[in-house]
Amino acid sequence: MPAEWEPHAATWLAWPHYHGDWPGKFEPIPWVYAEIIRNLAKHERVELIVNDASAARQARRVLERGDAFSSNIRFHRWATNRIWLRDSGCIFLTPQPGIPRPDSPFDSAQGRLRRLSPHKNSGVAAKFRFNAWAKYSNWRHDEKIGSLMAKAAHADEIRAVSKGERMVLEGGSIDVNGAGTILTTEECLLSKVQERNPHMARVNYEKAFADYLGAPNTIWLGRGIFGDDTHGHVDDLTRFVSKNTVVTMVERDSKDVNHAPLLANLHRLQAARDQDGRQLTVVELPMPQPVIFEGRRLPASYANFYIANGVVLAPVFNRPNDRIALNTLAELFPTREIVPIYSGDFIWGLGAMHCMTQQQPG
């Protein structure tokens, strides 16, 4: 699995339509999408999933009015339940020289890869099972999306299996440096609060990360941020920004609910080692001041940025720490434009820039 900052052929998105994700606040959401697509399409192709022909016409009208429509947008008419492609979509991989391309499924007993017959396909896509974070009932369209994405991208699909069962994994629960190290959290994958894979233990996850994503070195963090309905996705916590550098969220207010878990994660990162046994460079980024709507603390985090070709899309919330986040990202990505995307309304859907995107390597 390549790092997110490596070259993209495209970014995959699904046009918003499910009002239940933003109850009472759906109206501004398509316009947030238009701003995101306007910035992405300048730098790479946008593969845009819409439910049907009517949805395609509606999306085009919004994009045209928002000065965001371009020939770099390609529509796919596939039904979706929700728009969080980071979790429901496939994970595109890059075959490495000298390593056989994987077939589906893996030989899970021996961990060996089977060879594919040579053909014109350009890549590989890992398809994990999606069950809507083990908490919602409307996921059956989204479970099919990863396979449709892989087919459209002419990628060979791997169906991930562990101990003889399909493996559940959301893309937001992991982050990689593209060199063999992966970040994830115990709360998401190992806790009993929201179990994805009852048959899997820590060692099984680590083996799956090595076999399917080419990441044999796992760094386990603890708990996620308060309000995250995925129970601990790492893309709200800690992100690789280079092969040996991570940016991690911290909360300075010792009375805040996020203070203790984020401090514990910071200590783990400071003690962690990369795939070559070297210490990581850890950059601290303060959490935004709380974002609350209808009495609910929302999972607003600057870590949910998205790295694309030539640009980083950064969620901002009209909070004083926005400027610190943007300045920090500008220092970390000096060759990319840092584009703030106001996400005060969008975060009511409990996700931001990273949750909604899925990159296809170029």
C-alpha positions in Angstrom: 0.0 0.0 0.0 1.7 3.2 -1.1 1.8 6.3 1.1 -0.9 8.9 0.4 1.7 11.5 -0.7 2.9 9.2 -3.6 1.5 10.1 -7.1 -2.2 9.6 -7.7 -4.0 8.6 -10.9 -7.2 9.7 -9.3 -9.3 10.4 -6.2 -12.5 8.5 -5.7 -15.6 10.3 -4.2 -19.3 9.5 -3.8 -21.8 12.3 -4.2 -23.8 13.0 -1.0 -27.4 12.0 -1.0 -28.2 10.3 2.4 -29.8 13.1 4.5 -29.6 10.9 7.6 -25.9 11.5 7.8 -26.5 15.3 8.3 -30.0 15.4 9.8 -31.4 18.9 9.5 -28.2 20.2 8.0 -27.9 18.6 4.6 -28.3 21.7 2.4 -24.7 23.0 2.5 -23.1 19.6 2.1 -23.1 19.4 -1.8 -21.5 22.8 -1.8 -18.7 21.6 0.4 -18.3 18.8 -2.1 -18.1 21.2 -5.0 -15.3 23.1 -3.3 -13.4 19.9 -2.6 -13.8 18.7 -6.2 -12.9 22.1 -7.6 -9.5 21.9 -5.9 -8.9 18.2 -6.6 -9.7 18.3 -10.3 -6.9 20.8 -10.9 -4.4 18.2 -9.9 -5.8 14.8 -10.7 -8.8 12.9 -12.1 -11.9 12.7 -9.9 -13.8 9.5 -10.1 -17.3 10.5 -8.9 -19.8 7.9 -7.9 -23.5 9.0 -8.2 -26.6 6.9 -7.5 -28.2 7.3 -10.9 -28.7 9.5 -13.9 -30.8 12.0 -11.9 -28.1 12.3 -9.3 -25.5 12.8 -12.0 -27.5 15.7 -13.4 -27.9 17.2 -9.9 -24.2 16.9 -9.1 -23.3 18.5 -12.4 -25.6 21.5 -11.8 -24.0 22.1 -8.4 -20.5 21.7 -9.8 -21.2 24.1 -12.6 -22.7 26.7 -10.3 -19.7 26.3 -7.9 -17.2 26.7 -10.8 -16.0 23.1 -10.1 -17.1 21.2 -13.2 -14.3 20.1 -15.5 -13.4 17.4 -18.0 -11.2 15.8 -15.3 -14.3 14.4 -13.6 -15.6 11.0 -14.5 -19.1 9.8 -13.4 -19.9 6.3 -12.2 -23.7 5.4 -11.7 -23.6 3.0 -8.8 -25.9 2.9 -5.8 -24.4 3.8 -2.5 -25.8 3.9 1.1 -23.3 6.5 2.3 -20.4 8.5 1.0 -17.5 7.4 3.2 -15.3 5.7 0.5 -12.2 5.7 2.8 -14.0 2.9 4.7 -16.3 1.2 2.1 -14.1 1.4 -1.0 -11.2 -0.9 -1.9 -7.6 -0.1 -1.0 -5.5 0.3 -4.2 -2.1 -1.3 -4.0 1.1 -1.0 -6.1 2.7 -4.3 -7.2 6.4 -4.3 -6.3 9.1 -5.6 -8.7 10.1 -9.2 -8.1 6.9 -9.9 -6.0 4.2 -12.1 -7.6 0.9 -10.3 -8.1 -1.7 -11.7 -5.6 -4.7 -13.7 -6.6 -8.0 -13.9 -4.7 -8.0 -15.3 -2.1 -4.6 -15.6 -0.5 -3.5 -19.0 0.7 -4.4 -18.0 4.3 -3.0 -21.2 5.8 0.5 -20.6 4.5 0.4 -16.9 3.9 1.7 -17.4 0.3 0.7 -15.3 -2.7 -0.6 -17.1 -5.8 0.4 -15.9 -9.2 -1.9 -14.3 -11.7 -1.8 -14.9 -15.4 -0.1 -11.9 -17.0 -2.6 -9.4 -18.5 -3.0 -5.7 -19.1 -4.3 -4.9 -15.6 -2.4 -2.0 -14.1 -2.8 -2.6 -10.4 -4.1 -4.5 -7.4 -7.0 -3.6 -5.1 -7.5 -5.1 -1.6 -11.2 -5.7 -0.9 -12.0 -6.0 2.8 -15.5 -6.7 4.0 -17.5 -3.6 4.9 -20.3 -3.9 7.6 -20.9 -0.2 8.3 -18.7 0.0 11.4 -20.6 -2.9 12.9 -23.4 -0.5 13.9 -25.7 0.5 11.0 -28.1 -1.7 9.0 -27.9 0.1 5.6 -24.5 -1.0 4.1 -25.3 -3.6 1.4 -24.8 -1.2 -1.5 -21.5 0.1 0.0 -20.2 -3.5 0.5 -20.2 -3.8 -3.3 -18.5 -0.5 -4.1 -14.9 -1.7 -3.6 -15.3 -4.4 -6.2 -16.9 -1.9 -8.7 -14.0 0.5 -8.1 -11.4 -2.2 -8.7 -13.1 -3.3 -11.9 -13.4 0.3 -13.2 -9.7 0.8 -12.4 -8.7 -2.4 -14.1 -7.2 -3.7 -10.9 -7.0 -7.3 -9.8 -9.1 -7.7 -6.7 -7.9 -9.4 -3.5 -10.5 -10.5 -1.0 -8.9 -10.4 2.3 -9.2 -13.5 4.5 -8.0 -14.3 8.0 -8.4 -17.7 9.7 -10.8 -18.7 6.9 -13.2 -15.8 7.2 -13.6 -12.5 5.3 -11.8 -9.7 7.1 -13.5 -6.5 8.0 -11.3 -3.4 7.8 -12.0 0.2 7.1 -9.4 2.4 5.4 -9.8 5.1 8.1 -8.6 2.6 10.7 -5.1 2.5 9.2 -2.4 4.8 7.9 0.8 3.7 6.2 4.2 5.2 5.3 4.5 3.2 2.1 7.8 1.6 3.4 6.4 -1.2 5.6 5.0 0.5 8.7 1.3 0.9 9.5 -0.6 2.8 12.2 -3.8 1.6 13.8 -5.6 1.6 17.2 -6.5 -1.0 19.8 -9.9 0.6 20.4 -11.0 0.1 16.8 -9.7 -3.4 16.1 -9.1 -5.1 19.5 -11.7 -3.7 21.9 -15.0 -5.5 22.7 -17.0 -2.3 22.3 -17.3 -2.6 18.5 -15.8 -5.8 17.3 -15.2 -6.2 13.6 -13.5 -9.6 13.5 -14.2 -11.7 16.6 -12.0 -14.4 15.2 -8.9 -12.2 15.0 -6.3 -11.3 17.6 -3.5 -8.8 17.5 -1.1 -11.3 15.8 -3.7 -12.1 13.1 -4.1 -8.4 12.2 -0.3 -7.9 12.0 -0.1 -10.9 9.7 -2.9 -9.6 7.5 -1.3 -6.1 7.3 2.0 -7.8 6.2 0.3 -10.2 3.7 -2.3 -7.9 2.1 -0.8 -4.4 2.5 2.9 -5.0 2.5 3.3 -3.5 6.0 5.0 -6.0 8.4 5.6 -3.4 11.1 2.5 -2.3 13.1 2.4 0.6 15.5 -0.6 0.2 17.9 -2.1 3.3 19.4 -4.7 3.2 22.1 -8.0 5.1 22.0 -9.5 7.5 19.5 -11.0 11.0 20.0 -14.3 11.5 21.7 -17.4 11.6 19.5 -15.9 9.3 16.8 -18.7 6.8 16.0 -16.2 4.5 14.4 -14.6 3.9 17.8 -11.0 5.0 17.3 -10.2 5.5 13.6 -6.5 6.5 13.4 -7.1 9.1 10.7 -8.6 11.4 13.4 -5.5 10.8 15.5 -2.1 10.3 13.9 -1.0 10.5 10.2 2.2 9.8 8.4 3.5 12.8 6.5 6.8 11.2 5.4 8.4 7.8 5.8 9.8 8.7 9.2 7.5 11.5 10.4 4.0 11.5 11.9 1.7 14.4 12.9 -0.4 13.5 16.0 -3.2 15.3 17.7 -2.8 16.5 21.3 -5.1 18.3 23.7 -3.5 20.8 26.1 -6.5 21.2 28.4 -6.0 18.6 31.1 -9.7 18.7 31.9 -10.8 17.9 28.3 -12.0 14.3 27.6 -9.4 13.9 24.8 -6.4 14.9 27.0 -5.5 11.6 28.5 -6.0 9.3 25.5 -4.1 11.6 23.2 -1.2 12.0 25.7 -1.0 8.2 25.9 -0.9 7.9 22.1 1.9 10.5 22.0 3.9 8.5 24.5 3.5 5.3 22.3 4.6 7.2 19.2 7.7 8.5 21.0 8.6 5.0 21.9 7.7 3.5 18.6 10.2 2.4 15.8 9.7 2.2 12.1 10.4 -0.8 9.9 14.1 -0.2 10.1 14.1 0.1 13.9 14.5 3.9 13.8 12.7 6.4 16.0 9.9 8.4 14.4 9.9 12.2 14.2 6.7 13.2 16.0 5.0 16.6 15.3 2.3 17.6 17.7 -0.8 19.4 16.5 -3.4 20.8 18.9 -7.0 19.7 18.7 -9.5 22.3 17.5 -11.5 23.9 20.3 -14.7 21.8 20.8 -17.2 21.8 18.0 -20.7 21.2 19.4 -24.0 20.9 17.6 -27.4 20.2 19.2 -25.5 19.5 22.5 -23.3 16.9 20.9 -19.5 17.1 20.8 -18.4 16.3 17.2 -15.2 14.5 16.2 -13.5 17.5 14.7 -9.9 16.9 14.1 -7.2 18.5 11.9 -5.7 15.0 11.4 -8.5 14.2 8.9 -6.7 16.0 6.0 -6.3 14.5 2.6 -3.0 14.5 0.6 -3.5 14.7 -3.2 -1.2 15.6 -6.1 0.1 19.1 -5.4 -2.5 19.9 -2.7 -3.5 19.1 0.9 -7.2 19.5 1.7 -7.4 20.5 5.4 -10.6 20.6 7.5 -11.0 23.8 9.5 -13.8 24.7 11.9 -13.6 28.5 12.5 -11.6 27.9 15.7 -8.5 29.7 16.8 -6.3 26.6 16.4 -7.2 26.5 12.6 -4.2 28.8 11.9 -1.8 26.5 13.8 -3.0 23.5 11.9 -2.7 25.3 8.5 0.8 26.6 9.3 1.9 23.2 10.6 0.7 21.5 7.4 2.4 24.1 5.3 5.7 23.4 7.0 5.2 19.6 6.6 4.2 19.8 2.9 6.3 22.7 1.5 5.7 21.6 -2.2 1.9 21.4 -1.9 -0.8 24.0 -1.7 -2.6 23.8 1.7 -6.3 24.4 1.0 -8.6 24.9 4.0 -12.1 23.4 3.6 -14.6 24.7 6.1 -16.0 21.6 7.8 -18.1 23.0 10.6 -21.3 21.8 8.8 -19.7 18.7 7.2 -18.4 17.3 10.6 -22.1 16.9 11.6 -21.8 13.8 9.4 -19.0 12.6 11.8 -16.3 12.6 9.1 -14.2 15.0 7.0 -11.8 15.2 4.1 -10.0 11.9 4.7 -13.1 9.9 5.5 -14.8 10.8 2.2 -11.8 10.2 -0.2 -9.9 7.2 -1.5 -6.8 7.5 -3.6 -5.9 5.5 -6.7 -2.1 5.3 -7.2 -0.7 6.7 -10.5 
